[in-house]
Amino acid sequence: MFLTQTTYATGSYPRSVAVVDVNSDNKPDIIVANEGSNTVGVLLNNGNGIFLTQTTYATGANPYSVAVVDVNSDNKPDIIVANEGSNTVGVLLNNGNGKFLTQTT
């Protein structure tokens, strides 16, 4: 039997999620592409399955999917976002504490 679902607010039209530890605390965090808000949201896990309110980062138009991988070899997971409406792929570099730099395309 499952417990009651817990929900968290996102931007409008959340399209894609990734789950990975972005702040090196050994707890999985949530990254969500908010297509209708033109943002990516990061919800940090504060333990016991509870997530903080999302921090949002601007993207190109209509972010549709996200992937998370270390793109600059600093051992920190970065966010890659496919921006359907602007026909771009953006990269948000992780500064190591769960915060990300402005998207580059």
DRENMIBA-745947 format. One record per residue (C-alpha): y, x, z; residue in three letters. Coordinates in nm, 4 decimals, always signed. Each point is the difference from the previous one (the first is absolute). Example, Ala and Ser with C-alpha at 12.3 -4.5 7.8 and 13.67 -1.06 7.14 Angstrom:
% DRENMIBA-745947
<py:-0.4500 | px:+1.2300 | pz:+0.7800 | residu:Ala>
<py:+0.3440 | px:+0.1370 | pz:-0.0660 | residu:Ser>
***
This chain:
% DRENMIBA-745947
<py:+0.0000 | px:+0.0000 | pz:+0.0000 | residu:Met>
<py:+0.3483 | px:+0.1230 | pz:-0.0882 | residu:Phe>
<py:+0.3103 | px:-0.0257 | pz:+0.2147 | residu:Leu>
<py:+0.3002 | px:-0.1995 | pz:-0.1185 | residu:Thr>
<py:+0.1835 | px:+0.1646 | pz:-0.2893 | residu:Gln>
<py:+0.3187 | px:+0.1914 | pz:+0.0775 | residu:Thr>
<py:+0.2636 | px:-0.0032 | pz:-0.2736 | residu:Thr>
<py:+0.2967 | px:+0.2290 | pz:-0.0620 | residu:Tyr>
<py:+0.3165 | px:-0.0692 | pz:-0.1989 | residu:Ala>
<py:+0.0439 | px:+0.1842 | pz:-0.3302 | residu:Thr>
<py:+0.2505 | px:-0.0163 | pz:-0.2813 | residu:Gly>
<py:-0.0394 | px:-0.2749 | pz:-0.2575 | residu:Ser>
<py:-0.3060 | px:-0.0117 | pz:-0.2227 | residu:Tyr>
<py:-0.2132 | px:+0.2716 | pz:+0.1607 | residu:Pro>
<py:-0.2296 | px:+0.1177 | pz:-0.2797 | residu:Arg>
<py:-0.1938 | px:+0.3037 | pz:+0.1107 | residu:Ser>
<py:-0.0890 | px:+0.1766 | pz:+0.3239 | residu:Val>
<py:-0.1300 | px:+0.3394 | pz:+0.0982 | residu:Ala>
<py:-0.1210 | px:+0.1029 | pz:+0.3437 | residu:Val>
<py:+0.0389 | px:+0.3618 | pz:+0.1111 | residu:Val>
<py:+0.1381 | px:+0.1983 | pz:+0.2939 | residu:Asp>
<py:+0.3521 | px:+0.0958 | pz:-0.1132 | residu:Val>
<py:+0.1348 | px:+0.1389 | pz:+0.3287 | residu:Asn>
<py:-0.2878 | px:+0.2228 | pz:+0.1161 | residu:Ser>
<py:-0.0897 | px:-0.2020 | pz:+0.3096 | residu:Asp>
<py:-0.3591 | px:-0.0693 | pz:-0.1144 | residu:Asn>
<py:+0.0703 | px:-0.3743 | pz:-0.0337 | residu:Lys>
<py:-0.0131 | px:-0.1761 | pz:-0.3385 | residu:Pro>
<py:+0.3376 | px:-0.1316 | pz:-0.1162 | residu:Asp>
<py:+0.0698 | px:-0.2620 | pz:-0.2686 | residu:Ile>
<py:+0.1999 | px:+0.0556 | pz:-0.3190 | residu:Ile>
<py:+0.0873 | px:-0.3088 | pz:-0.2060 | residu:Val>
<py:+0.1651 | px:-0.0445 | pz:-0.3415 | residu:Ala>
<py:+0.2510 | px:-0.2868 | pz:+0.0300 | residu:Asn>
<py:+0.0457 | px:-0.1065 | pz:-0.3618 | residu:Glu>
<py:+0.2656 | px:-0.2650 | pz:+0.0583 | residu:Gly>
<py:+0.2107 | px:+0.2227 | pz:+0.2266 | residu:Ser>
<py:-0.0207 | px:+0.3187 | pz:-0.2089 | residu:Asn>
<py:-0.1160 | px:+0.1901 | pz:+0.3057 | residu:Thr>
<py:-0.2967 | px:+0.1735 | pz:+0.1518 | residu:Val>
<py:-0.0616 | px:-0.0819 | pz:+0.3656 | residu:Gly>
<py:-0.1617 | px:+0.2259 | pz:+0.2577 | residu:Val>
<py:-0.1481 | px:-0.1571 | pz:+0.3130 | residu:Leu>
<py:-0.0881 | px:+0.2630 | pz:+0.2587 | residu:Leu>
<py:-0.2988 | px:-0.0599 | pz:+0.2254 | residu:Asn>
<py:+0.0926 | px:+0.0332 | pz:+0.3666 | residu:Asn>
<py:-0.3575 | px:-0.0338 | pz:+0.1220 | residu:Gly>
<py:-0.2356 | px:-0.2834 | pz:+0.0932 | residu:Asn>
<py:+0.0309 | px:-0.1402 | pz:-0.3523 | residu:Gly>
<py:+0.3685 | px:-0.0840 | pz:+0.0410 | residu:Ile>
<py:+0.2509 | px:+0.1023 | pz:-0.2688 | residu:Phe>
<py:+0.3755 | px:+0.0500 | pz:+0.0289 | residu:Leu>
<py:+0.2448 | px:-0.1962 | pz:-0.2155 | residu:Thr>
<py:+0.0058 | px:+0.1439 | pz:-0.3505 | residu:Gln>
<py:+0.2490 | px:+0.2638 | pz:-0.1050 | residu:Thr>
<py:+0.0962 | px:-0.0543 | pz:-0.3632 | residu:Thr>
<py:+0.0838 | px:+0.2459 | pz:-0.2754 | residu:Tyr>
<py:+0.1654 | px:-0.0870 | pz:-0.3312 | residu:Ala>
<py:-0.2118 | px:+0.0263 | pz:-0.3146 | residu:Thr>
<py:+0.0457 | px:-0.0734 | pz:-0.3671 | residu:Gly>
<py:-0.0182 | px:-0.3585 | pz:-0.1224 | residu:Ala>
<py:-0.3065 | px:-0.2014 | pz:+0.0952 | residu:Asn>
<py:-0.2226 | px:+0.2508 | pz:+0.1821 | residu:Pro>
<py:-0.3503 | px:-0.1167 | pz:-0.0777 | residu:Tyr>
<py:-0.2421 | px:+0.2481 | pz:+0.1506 | residu:Ser>
<py:-0.0042 | px:+0.2947 | pz:+0.2377 | residu:Val>
<py:-0.2176 | px:+0.3047 | pz:+0.0471 | residu:Ala>
<py:+0.0247 | px:+0.2570 | pz:+0.2757 | residu:Val>
<py:-0.0823 | px:+0.3680 | pz:-0.0484 | residu:Val>
<py:+0.1543 | px:+0.3385 | pz:+0.0808 | residu:Asp>
<py:+0.1828 | px:+0.0835 | pz:-0.3239 | residu:Val>
<py:+0.1928 | px:+0.3078 | pz:+0.1173 | residu:Asn>
<py:-0.2700 | px:+0.1883 | pz:+0.1948 | residu:Ser>
<py:+0.1640 | px:-0.0305 | pz:+0.3423 | residu:Asp>
<py:-0.2975 | px:-0.1847 | pz:+0.1565 | residu:Asn>
<py:+0.2029 | px:-0.3223 | pz:+0.0387 | residu:Lys>
<py:-0.0955 | px:-0.3166 | pz:-0.1908 | residu:Pro>
<py:+0.2713 | px:-0.1038 | pz:-0.2473 | residu:Asp>
<py:+0.0445 | px:-0.3425 | pz:-0.1609 | residu:Ile>
<py:-0.0332 | px:-0.0528 | pz:-0.3745 | residu:Ile>
<py:+0.1184 | px:-0.3381 | pz:-0.1260 | residu:Val>
<py:-0.0357 | px:-0.1625 | pz:-0.3423 | residu:Ala>
<py:+0.3229 | px:-0.1866 | pz:-0.0797 | residu:Asn>
<py:-0.1004 | px:-0.2622 | pz:-0.2549 | residu:Glu>
<py:+0.3497 | px:-0.1334 | pz:-0.0708 | residu:Gly>
<py:+0.1602 | px:+0.3393 | pz:-0.0656 | residu:Ser>
<py:-0.3010 | px:+0.1605 | pz:-0.1705 | residu:Asn>
<py:+0.0060 | px:+0.2925 | pz:+0.2425 | residu:Thr>
<py:-0.2180 | px:+0.1684 | pz:+0.2559 | residu:Val>
<py:+0.1814 | px:+0.1073 | pz:+0.3150 | residu:Gly>
<py:-0.0899 | px:+0.2543 | pz:+0.2660 | residu:Val>
<py:+0.1169 | px:-0.0253 | pz:+0.3606 | residu:Leu>
<py:-0.0609 | px:+0.3273 | pz:+0.1826 | residu:Leu>
<py:-0.1110 | px:-0.0161 | pz:+0.3630 | residu:Asn>
<py:+0.2113 | px:+0.1988 | pz:+0.2449 | residu:Asn>
<py:-0.2874 | px:+0.0098 | pz:+0.2494 | residu:Gly>
<py:+0.0953 | px:-0.2543 | pz:+0.2649 | residu:Asn>
<py:-0.0674 | px:-0.3167 | pz:-0.1969 | residu:Gly>
<py:+0.3392 | px:+0.0017 | pz:-0.1738 | residu:Lys>
<py:+0.0345 | px:+0.0499 | pz:-0.3739 | residu:Phe>
<py:+0.2651 | px:+0.1485 | pz:-0.2260 | residu:Leu>
<py:+0.1730 | px:-0.2038 | pz:-0.2706 | residu:Thr>
<py:-0.2199 | px:-0.0768 | pz:-0.2994 | residu:Gln>
<py:+0.0093 | px:+0.2414 | pz:-0.2914 | residu:Thr>
<py:-0.1127 | px:-0.1130 | pz:-0.3445 | residu:Thr>
***
